[in-house]
Amino acid sequence: MRIPSLAYAAALTLAASPAFALPAAGPISPERLSAHVKVLADSKLAGRAPGGPGEPGTLDYLIGQFKALGLKPAGDKGGWTQAVPLIRFQVQPGAKFRLAAGGAPRELAETQEIMAWTQRPVAEVKIEDAPLVFVGYGVTAPERGWDDFKGVDLKGKIAVILINDPDFEALPGEPVAGKFGGKAATYYGRWIYKFEEAARQGALGALIVHETAGAAYPWSTVVASNGDSYDVVQTDPAKVHPLLQGWIQRDVAVDLFKKAGLDFEAEKVRARTAGFRPVALKGASFSAELGIKTARLVSHNVLAQIPGTRRPKESVMFAAHWDAFGMGPPDAAGDPVRHGAIDDGMGVAGVLEIARAFAKGPKPERTVAFGVWTAEERGLLGSEYYATHPVFPLATTAANFTMDVVQTAGPSHDLILVGSGKDSLEADLVKAAARQGRAITPDPHPERALFYRADHFSVAKRGVPTALIMGMAAGPDLVQGGREAGDRWVNDYTTRCYHQVCDNWSPDWDLRGAAQDIALFYEVGRDLANSPGWPVWNADSEFKRVRAETAAARRAR
C-alpha cells in the first residue's frame, strides 16, 4: 500500500518551525538532525525498503523538505526523482554443485561448502564439466604493472580466484610487498571487482576462495543472502557478470588443488609474483544446476540542486541513501520494522541539513547537487544507476561527499576518515577540522575495505574524488570518555543494532558530534563550490588513471 503523504504534513513543515532554529555554534542543527531521523525511522515507513510500502512516504518527505528550502528538482523530466529499474534474483531450492578431480566426483553442499548465484536474467543456470583455471588474485592493474590473466582464454571455463590483493599476505622483502597498499584494501581486493573482471576476461563462471582474514568477514556473511541478490537492469549483463559467481570454502579449494597435483599454499605464494600465469587445474571440472526466479521492480533516487551562478556545469555533490531493510522477524517486543535510523537516516538528515545551510547562504558559483539514493543495502544500486546515468557529468563533478552512518554519541575531538590517503580532499578536511579545534584520524582498519562499501564508491571508481563519513569504522575520541567510549558506541551499534530492529530513533542521542562532523563536509564543500579548483586523487590511487581520462573536460571549463 502507499503510505499517505498526509501522515507527514506536520513533518513537512518542520523547516518553518521556530523550535528548530539553527544554533549559533554552527551551520548544522543537532535538533533538526534528530527531527528528520525521527520521521524517517517511523514505523509508518515500514523500514524504507526499495519498492516497498514505505517508499512513497519516504519520497514525499524528502521532496517536501527540498521544496521547502527552495531547491530545484534535478530528476527525470524536470522532476525530483530518478527511476531506478531493479531486478531481483533468487536461487531456487534444490541447487546442485559438483566438483570432479582425481577420482569420484564430489557433490558440494550449498551454504556449507559453496555459495553461488547468478545476476543474469535467466530461468536456469546449467554448467556441465567446465574446466577450472586458477587465476591467482584475478587482478588486472596496469598502473601497478600487474596482470594475473596474461591473455589466457577463459571462455567456457571457471576462474578460481583468491580473495583480497596480491600483497595482502606478502612478507617483507617480497617484490609485491606494498604494491597494493599492504593490509590496506584496494578495489582490486573486493569480490565485486573480481567477478566483474572475470566477466571482462570472458570466464563462464568465477569462484572466490573464502578465507576469513582476506575477506574481513566469516563464511556466515557469505551465506547470509541465501541466494537472494539484486542488480540494476543491465543493457548487456554478460559484460558485467559471469553466468555463475560465488564462493567456495578454503578446505574445498585445498582438496581441489591437491587432487590436481598442486599445493594450495605454494600456489598462493606464486600468485604474489608479477610473473604469475594462470594454471589449469589438471583433470578438474565443475558442474552446476540452479533454478532462478527473477522479478523486476522500479525504485527511485531523489535529486535536488542549487544551480551555480558562475560555473553551473560544474558540480559538488552531497549524498546518502534513504533505503533500509524493510520488515523482518519481530524482536522480543514484537516490532518487525528494521527502522534504519542511524543507517542511514542520519546520513539523509545530514544531506537535508547541508541543503538548508546552502539555501540560507550566498548562492554558490558551482552547482551544488544533492543525491538521496535507493537500494544501497542491495549493493549500492541506486548510486550505481546514477553513476551510469548521471544528471551532472562525472567529469565535471568536483567532489562527492557521502554520509553513511553518523555517530550519535556526542561531541568528539576527531572524525575518523574512511579512505584516508586517497585524495586531496583529506587535506581540506584537516584544515576545516583544525578550525573546529578538532582533528582528522585515518581509518585504523583499512583492511576492512569500508571505503569500497558505500555509495560514494559508485562515482569514485569512475574517477570522482570523494570523502566519506562512516561512523561505524572505529570509535571517535569522544569528549566524554575518550576513544574507549567511542569504541564502545561502535561495538554496541554494530553487534546489536546494525541492520536490526533496534536501529531506531532515540530521544537520548547526543547529536552535537554528528553536527560537527556534518559541518566539516559542508564547509569543505562550500569552499569547493566557490572555487575553480579540482580535487585530485593521490598518485598511488587506483582511480587516478580513470580521472585523468576525462581531464580535457575540466581544462575546457
C-alpha positions in Angstrom: 0.0 0.0 0.0 1.0 3.6 -0.4 1.9 5.5 2.8 -0.4 8.6 2.8 1.6 11.7 2.5 -0.9 13.5 4.8 0.6 11.5 7.6 3.7 13.6 7.2 2.0 17.0 6.8 3.3 18.2 10.1 6.8 16.9 9.5 6.9 18.6 6.1 6.6 22.0 7.8 9.5 21.3 10.1 11.6 23.7 8.0 9.5 26.6 9.3 9.3 25.6 12.9 11.0 28.1 15.3 11.6 25.2 17.7 14.3 24.0 15.4 16.2 27.3 14.9 19.8 26.9 13.9 22.2 27.1 16.9 24.7 29.9 16.9 27.6 27.4 17.3 27.5 26.2 13.7 25.5 25.7 10.4 24.2 22.2 11.3 21.5 21.8 13.9 21.5 18.7 16.2 17.8 19.3 16.9 16.9 19.3 13.2 19.0 16.2 12.6 17.1 14.4 15.3 13.7 15.5 14.0 14.5 14.3 10.4 15.6 10.9 11.7 12.5 10.6 13.9 10.3 10.9 10.8 12.4 8.6 8.6 12.6 5.8 11.2 8.9 5.9 11.9 7.1 2.5 11.6 4.7 4.0 9.1 7.5 3.9 6.6 7.8 0.2 7.1 11.6 0.1 7.1 12.0 2.0 3.8 12.6 -1.0 1.5 13.1 -0.2 -2.2 9.8 -0.7 -3.9 8.1 -1.4 -0.6 5.1 0.2 1.0 7.2 2.9 2.7 8.9 4.2 -0.4 6.1 6.7 -1.4 6.0 8.3 2.0 9.8 8.5 2.2 10.0 10.2 -1.2 7.2 12.6 -0.2 9.1 13.6 2.9 12.4 14.1 1.1 10.9 16.1 -1.8 8.8 18.2 0.6 12.0 19.1 2.5 13.9 20.1 -0.6 10.9 22.1 -1.9 10.5 24.0 1.4 14.2 25.0 1.2 13.6 26.5 -2.3 15.9 24.0 -4.1 15.3 23.0 -7.7 14.5 19.5 -8.9 17.2 17.5 -10.8 15.5 14.3 -11.6 13.9 12.7 -14.7 11.9 15.1 -17.0 12.3 18.0 -14.6 11.0 16.1 -11.6 12.5 15.3 -8.2 13.2 11.6 -8.8 15.2 9.3 -11.0 13.6 6.0 -11.7 15.9 3.1 -11.0 15.0 -0.2 -12.7 16.0 -3.1 -10.5 15.9 -6.9 -10.9 15.8 -9.4 -8.1 17.4 -12.9 -8.5 16.5 -15.8 -6.2 18.2 -19.2 -6.4 15.5 -21.8 -6.0 15.7 -24.7 -3.6 17.5 -27.8 -4.9 20.6 -26.2 -6.5 23.3 -28.8 -7.3 27.0 -28.3 -7.5 29.7 -30.9 -8.3 33.5 -31.0 -8.5 35.3 -33.7 -10.3 39.0 -34.1 -9.8 41.3 -37.1 -9.3 38.6 -39.7 -8.5 34.9 -39.8 -7.8 33.0 -36.6 -8.3 32.3 -34.6 -5.1 28.9 -33.1 -4.5 29.2 -29.7 -2.8 26.8 -28.8 -0.1 25.1 -25.4 -0.7 25.8 -22.9 2.1 28.2 -25.4 3.8 30.9 -25.7 1.1 29.7 -23.4 -1.7 27.5 -20.4 -2.2 26.8 -19.4 -5.8 24.2 -17.5 -7.8 23.7 -15.6 -11.0 22.9 -12.0 -11.9 21.9 -12.7 -15.4 18.1 -12.8 -16.1 17.9 -16.5 -16.9 15.5 -19.2 -15.7 18.2 -21.7 -15.2 22.0 -22.0 -14.9 23.3 -25.3 -16.2 27.1 -25.9 -16.4 28.4 -29.3 -17.4 32.0 -30.3 -16.6 33.5 -26.9 -17.2 37.3 -26.8 -16.8 38.7 -24.9 -13.8 41.6 -22.4 -14.1 43.4 -20.8 -11.1 43.9 -17.1 -11.9 45.6 -16.0 -8.7 44.1 -12.9 -7.3 42.2 -12.2 -10.6 43.7 -8.7 -10.9 44.4 -6.5 -13.9 46.1 -3.3 -12.7 48.2 -1.8 -15.5 49.2 1.3 -13.4 50.8 -1.2 -10.9 52.4 -3.4 -13.6 50.1 -6.3 -12.7 48.2 -8.8 -14.9 47.1 -12.1 -13.5 45.4 -13.3 -16.7 48.3 -12.9 -19.3 45.8 -13.3 -22.1 44.7 -16.8 -21.2 41.4 -17.8 -22.9 38.7 -18.4 -20.2 35.8 -18.9 -22.5 33.7 -21.8 -21.2 35.9 -22.1 -18.1 35.5 -21.4 -14.3 38.0 -19.0 -12.8 39.2 -19.9 -9.3 40.3 -16.7 -7.5 41.9 -15.7 -4.3 40.3 -13.0 -2.1 42.0 -9.6 -1.4 45.0 -8.1 -3.0 48.3 -9.7 -4.2 50.3 -8.2 -1.4 47.8 -8.9 1.4 49.9 -11.8 2.8 53.3 -10.7 1.3 56.3 -11.0 3.6 58.8 -8.2 4.0 61.3 -8.3 1.1 58.9 -9.8 -1.4 58.8 -7.6 -4.5 55.0 -7.3 -4.3 55.1 -6.0 -0.7 53.3 -2.6 -0.6 52.4 -2.6 -4.3 48.7 -2.7 -3.4 48.9 -0.9 -0.1 49.7 -3.9 2.1 47.0 -4.6 4.6 45.0 -1.6 3.4 42.5 -2.9 0.9 42.2 -1.6 -2.6 39.3 -2.1 -5.1 41.2 -5.0 -6.6 40.8 -6.9 -3.4 37.0 -6.7 -3.4 34.8 -9.6 -4.5 32.7 -7.3 -6.7 35.8 -6.3 -8.7 36.9 -10.0 -9.1 33.5 -11.1 -10.5 33.4 -8.1 -12.9 37.0 -8.7 -14.1 36.3 -12.4 -14.6 33.3 -11.4 -16.9 35.6 -8.9 -18.8 38.1 -11.8 -19.3 35.3 -14.0 -20.8 35.0 -16.5 -18.0 31.9 -18.7 -17.8 32.0 -18.6 -14.1 34.0 -17.3 -11.1 34.5 -18.9 -7.7 36.4 -17.0 -5.0 38.2 -19.0 -2.3 36.9 -17.7 1.1 39.5 -17.0 3.8 38.2 -15.0 6.8 41.3 -12.8 7.1 41.3 -11.8 3.5 37.6 -11.3 3.2 37.4 -9.5 6.5 34.2 -11.4 7.4 33.3 -15.0 8.2 31.6 -17.6 6.0 28.3 -16.8 7.7 28.4 -13.4 6.0 28.8 -15.1 2.6 25.8 -17.3 3.0 23.6 -14.6 4.7 21.9 -13.7 1.4 20.6 -17.2 0.9 20.9 -16.9 -2.8 18.9 -13.7 -3.0 20.5 -10.7 -4.8 19.7 -7.6 -6.7 21.1 -5.6 -9.6 20.2 -2.6 -11.8 18.7 -3.7 -15.1 21.8 -4.1 -17.3 21.8 -3.4 -21.1 24.2 -6.4 -21.6 24.5 -8.4 -18.3 27.2 -10.7 -19.8 29.6 -7.8 -20.0 29.2 -7.3 -16.2 28.5 -10.7 -14.7 29.8 -14.2 -15.4 27.0 -16.7 -15.8 27.8 -18.1 -12.3 29.5 -16.3 -9.5 30.2 -17.5 -6.0 32.4 -18.6 -3.2 33.9 -21.9 -2.0 35.3 -22.7 1.4 39.1 -22.8 1.7 39.1 -26.5 2.6 37.3 -27.3 -0.7 40.0 -25.4 -2.6 42.8 -27.1 -0.7 41.4 -30.5 -1.6 40.7 -29.5 -5.2 44.3 -28.3 -5.7 45.7 -31.4 -4.1 43.8 -33.7 -6.5 45.0 -31.6 -9.4 48.6 -32.2 -8.2 49.1 -28.7 -6.7 49.8 -27.4 -3.2 47.3 -24.6 -2.4 49.7 -22.6 -0.2 52.5 -22.9 -2.7 50.3 -21.6 -5.5 49.2 -18.6 -3.3 52.9 -17.7 -2.9 53.4 -18.0 -6.6 50.3 -15.8 -7.2 52.1 -13.0 -5.3 54.6 -12.6 -8.2 54.2 -10.4 -11.2 55.3 -13.3 -13.4 52.4 -15.5 -12.3 50.4 -17.2 -15.1 47.0 -18.9 -14.8 47.1 -22.6 -14.1 44.7 -25.1 -15.5 43.6 -27.4 -12.7 44.5 -30.7 -14.3 41.7 -33.2 -14.6 39.3 -31.0 -12.6 35.9 -29.8 -13.7 32.9 -28.1 -12.2 29.1 -28.7 -12.8 26.2 -26.7 -11.5 22.4 -26.7 -11.9 20.4 -23.8 -10.5 16.8 -22.8 -10.9 16.5 -19.0 -10.9 13.4 -16.8 -10.2 13.6 -13.2 -11.3 11.4 -10.2 -10.6 11.6 -6.6 -11.8 10.7 -3.5 -9.8 11.3 0.2 -10.1 12.6 2.3 -7.2 13.7 5.9 -7.1 16.6 8.2 -6.3 15.8 11.7 -5.2 17.8 14.5 -6.8 17.8 18.2 -6.0 20.1 21.1 -6.9 21.1 24.7 -6.2 22.3 25.9 -9.7 25.7 27.6 -9.8 25.9 31.3 -10.5 29.2 31.3 -12.4 30.0 27.7 -13.4 26.7 25.9 -13.4 28.0 23.0 -15.4 30.5 22.1 -12.7 29.1 20.5 -9.5 29.8 19.4 -6.0 27.5 16.6 -4.6 26.3 15.6 -1.1 24.7 12.2 -0.8 23.3 9.5 1.4 20.9 6.6 1.0 17.3 6.6 2.0 16.7 2.8 1.9 16.8 0.4 4.8 16.0 -3.3 5.2 12.2 -3.1 5.4 10.4 -5.7 7.5 11.9 -8.7 9.1 11.4 -11.1 12.0 10.0 -9.3 15.0 12.1 -8.5 18.0 11.2 -9.5 21.6 8.8 -6.6 21.8 7.0 -7.7 18.5 8.5 -4.9 16.3 9.2 -6.3 12.8 10.5 -2.9 11.3 14.2 -2.5 10.6 14.0 1.2 11.1 17.4 2.2 9.6 17.7 5.3 11.9 21.5 5.5 12.0 22.0 3.6 8.8 21.2 5.8 7.0 18.6 8.1 8.4 21.4 10.1 10.0 23.2 10.4 6.6 19.9 11.6 5.0 19.4 14.1 7.8 22.9 15.3 7.1 22.1 15.9 3.5 19.0 17.8 4.3 20.8 20.0 6.9 23.6 20.8 4.4 21.0 21.7 1.9 19.5 24.1 4.4 22.8 25.7 5.1 23.4 26.3 1.4 19.9 27.6 0.9 20.3 30.2 3.7 23.7 31.4 2.4 25.0 33.1 -0.7 24.3 31.3 -4.0 27.3 29.0 -4.9 29.4 29.6 -8.0 29.2 25.9 -8.9 26.0 23.8 -8.9 25.5 22.1 -5.6 23.8 18.7 -6.1 22.0 16.5 -3.5 21.5 12.8 -4.1 19.5 10.6 -1.9 19.9 7.1 -3.2 17.8 3.9 -3.2 18.9 0.3 -2.9 22.3 0.9 -1.2 21.6 -2.1 1.0 21.1 -4.2 -2.1 24.6 -3.4 -3.4 24.9 0.4 -3.9 22.5 0.1 -6.8 20.8 3.5 -6.7 24.1 5.3 -6.8 25.4 2.8 -9.4 22.5 3.6 -11.6 23.1 7.3 -11.2 26.8 6.9 -12.0 25.9 5.3 -15.3 23.1 7.8 -15.9 24.5 11.0 -14.3 22.5 14.2 -14.3 25.6 16.1 -13.5 28.5 14.9 -15.7 31.0 13.0 -13.7 34.0 14.5 -15.5 33.0 18.0 -14.1 31.8 16.8 -10.7 34.5 18.3 -8.5 33.8 16.0 -5.5 31.2 13.7 -3.8 30.7 13.9 -0.1 28.8 10.8 1.3 27.4 10.2 4.7 26.6 6.6 5.7 26.2 6.0 9.4 26.9 9.1 11.5 27.7 8.6 15.2 25.1 9.6 17.9 27.4 9.5 20.9 28.2 13.2 21.4 31.0 15.7 20.7 34.4 14.3 19.8 37.9 15.5 19.3 38.2 13.9 15.9 36.5 12.5 12.8 37.5 9.0 11.6 38.1 9.4 7.9 37.4 6.2 5.9 39.5 6.2 2.8 42.3 8.4 4.2 45.3 8.7 1.9 43.1 8.5 -1.2 42.8 12.1 -2.5 43.4 15.8 -1.8 40.1 16.3 0.0 41.7 14.9 3.1 44.0 17.9 3.4 41.0 20.2 3.1 39.2 18.3 5.9 42.2 18.5 8.1 42.2 22.3 7.8 38.5 22.6 8.4 38.8 20.3 11.4 41.6 22.4 12.8 39.3 25.5 12.6 36.9 23.5 14.8 39.7 22.7 17.2 39.4 19.0 16.1 41.5 16.5 14.1 41.1 14.0 11.3 42.1 10.5 12.3 42.9 8.0 9.5 40.8 4.8 9.4 42.6 2.4 11.8 41.2 -0.6 10.0 41.7 -0.1 6.2 41.9 -3.9 5.8 38.1 -4.0 6.3 37.6 -2.2 3.0 34.8 0.0 4.2 35.9 2.6 1.6 34.5 0.2 -1.1 31.2 -0.4 0.7 29.3 2.9 0.5 27.6 4.8 -2.3 30.4 7.2 -2.9 32.3 4.3 -4.5 29.9 4.2 -7.5 31.4 7.6 -8.6 34.8 7.1 -7.1 35.6 4.1 -9.4 34.6 6.4 -12.3 37.1 9.0 -11.2 35.2 11.5 -9.0 37.2 12.4 -5.8 35.3 11.5 -2.7 35.1 11.9 1.1 33.2 9.5 3.3 31.8 9.7 6.8 31.1 6.1 8.1 30.7 6.2 11.8 30.9 2.5 12.3 34.5 2.3 11.1 36.1 3.0 14.5 35.3 4.8 17.7 35.8 8.6 17.7 37.8 10.2 20.5 34.7 11.4 22.5 34.9 14.5 24.7 33.2 12.4 27.4 35.1 9.1 27.8 37.7 9.3 25.0 38.4 6.7 22.4 37.4 3.9 24.7 33.8 5.3 24.9 33.8 5.8 21.2 34.8 2.2 20.6 32.0 1.1 23.0 29.5 3.0 20.9 30.7 1.4 17.7 30.8 -2.1 19.2 27.3 -1.8 20.7 25.8 -0.4 17.5 27.5 -3.0 15.1 26.8 -6.0 17.3 23.3 -5.2 18.5 21.6 -2.9 16.1 23.3 -2.7 12.6 20.6 -3.8 10.1 18.4 -4.9 13.0 15.1 -3.6 14.6 16.9 -1.7 17.3 18.5 0.7 14.8 15.7 3.1 15.8 15.5 6.8 16.7 16.1 7.7 20.3 15.5 10.9 22.2 18.6 10.1 24.2 21.0 10.6 21.3 23.6 13.4 21.6 23.9 14.7 18.1 26.3 17.6 18.8 29.2 15.5 17.5 27.3 14.4 14.4 26.5 18.1 13.7 30.3 18.9 13.9 31.1 16.1 11.5 28.5 17.1 9.0 29.6 20.7 9.3 33.1 19.7 8.2 31.6 18.3 4.9 29.5 21.4 4.5 32.4 23.8 5.0 34.8 21.9 2.7 32.1 21.5 0.1 31.0 25.2 0.3 34.6 26.3 -0.3 34.9 24.0 -3.2 31.6 25.2 -4.6 33.0 28.7 -4.7 36.4 27.8 -6.1 37.8 27.0 -9.6 39.9 24.2 -8.1 39.7 20.5 -8.8 40.5 17.9 -6.1 42.8 15.1 -7.3 43.5 11.5 -6.5 46.8 10.7 -4.8 49.5 9.3 -7.1 49.0 5.7 -5.8 45.2 5.7 -6.1 43.7 3.1 -8.4 41.3 5.8 -9.5 43.8 8.4 -10.6 44.1 6.9 -14.1 40.4 6.9 -14.6 40.1 10.6 -13.6 42.9 11.5 -15.9 41.0 10.1 -18.9 38.5 13.0 -18.5 41.0 15.8 -17.8 40.2 17.5 -21.1 36.6 18.2 -19.9 37.9 20.1 -16.9 40.6 22.0 -18.8 37.9 23.3 -21.2 35.9 25.0 -18.4 
